[in-house]
Amino acid sequence: MKEEITGLPEAFLTRMQRLLGSEYEAFAASYERERQYGLRRNPLKGSEEEFIRVMPFPLEKVFWAREGYYYDAASRPGRHVLHEAGAYYIQEPSAMAVAEVLSPKPGERILDLCAAPGGKSTQIAGRMQGQGLLVANEVMGERARVLSQNVERMGVSNCVVCNEKPERMAVLFPAFFDRVLVDAPCSGEGMFRKDEAAASEWSPETVEMCAERQALILEEAAKMVKPGGVLTYSTCTFSPEENEGTISAFLRTHEEYNIEETAFEDIFSPGRADWVGEPGAGIAHTLRLWPHLVRGEGHYVARLRRRGGLSRETDEKGTPVWKVTGDKKLCKFVETFLREEIGINDAWMIRHPGQLAKFGDQIYLVPEGMISLSGIKVLRPGLHLLTEKKNRFEPVHALSRTLLKKDTEKRRELTEAEAVSYLRGESLGCGEERGWTALFYEAYPLGFGKASGGQMKNHYPKGIRISF
């Protein structure tokens, strides 16, 4: 009967009925309702008022996420120019709660250890406002590439994307970060309504395997948190073994950590100490998001604090300036190119401090505070600025995604029809314009074009061109 109602594994439903008791009926009924769809506004690219003004379909606030909104599935926001422009990120509403609990701040050093595909990393980056260092790591190579693409689309400039195992990251970054997020690989029970494959692959053995892997990841993550720093753990599963059990076992061997209360305890359900044989102190202050109690899927979040004073280097006050690794002449050439050829002004320069670094013929702006990149598997060492071709520079697409209209006079606002043509890779007509031009749609950056002889040559990367 249970399987007939929900189409979910019988062993899973039996366990949930045992755990939830009288709540089980409401829980099971939630799987018969249409799931909720969410997107998150990108605060790096404009204000909430500007965002609401240009959005072509209705939205409703997700009250636990500052930038979160519900949308109707029929709106298909993933098939819109504004999505390609990085105006928003499509993200399940409950998943938005994790970064809220982490509570990132501008100027901090933050690690997202299991970061692909990038929803939580880009949410963290929005709160950091380009200040500080964000390291987003993903152990699987293909998923790391997707992560890097999403970081670029959202115009994140202060993020280094790594492709390392957690134990290697712990060697590279001992007691380095103010905040570390472990959005752990899990059995995915909370996503069964969203992902049918997760349900078909589920088994009690999978739960046990995930719990063992989570313990290993947490062990390495704990080594990278500064004294006084925050370690936030999350899953999208209901399993006590992967949630309260994992956190309790961690606390038994890490007296330097304790569970911290959050401002979300009046919104979400408490962790269940009664579901664990030896619960850690404060398990009730961890958070559970249930699909029958909130408008979202299932999640679990725990916020832990490492004891000790949080030590931080104090940055010099004043206007941020670019720094260059080794070659001051390169720094001057790059700055001159950006100002004269792209029209980039002081406003952009001030928002994007860092170190210029050259890798072959590619030039990046590495975020301030990053350690040496030597010996690290890095997909994205920072903001990709320029490529050098035959003793000349060309701007890279990633640079365009960080621009606001106020950052350059060499810009053009496209109509929707022109924007669609541009995203397809087509050239655009132009008047007397010449040279590199930043192209915008509704004040959101799309990419670069190069004007000459009445034609705007298309420089939208071939690999990501789309057809609506």
PyMOL commands that set and color helices and strands:
alter all, ss='L'
color gray80, all
select helices_A, chain A and resi 2-6+10-30+43-45+48-54+73-75+77-79+81-84+93-102+119-128+141-153+166-172+189-191+196-200+204-222+244-253+273-275+283-285+328-342+346-351+397-400+405-407+416-423+462-464
alter helices_A, ss='H'
color red, helices_A
select strands_A, chain A and resi 37-41+60-61+68-71+88-90+109-112+133-137+159-162+177-183+225-235+257-259+269-270+287-289+299-306+322-324+354-359+362-366+378-380+383-389+392-395+411-413+428-429+435-441+444-452+455-458
alter strands_A, ss='S'
color yellow, strands_A
deselect
rebuild
show_as cartoon
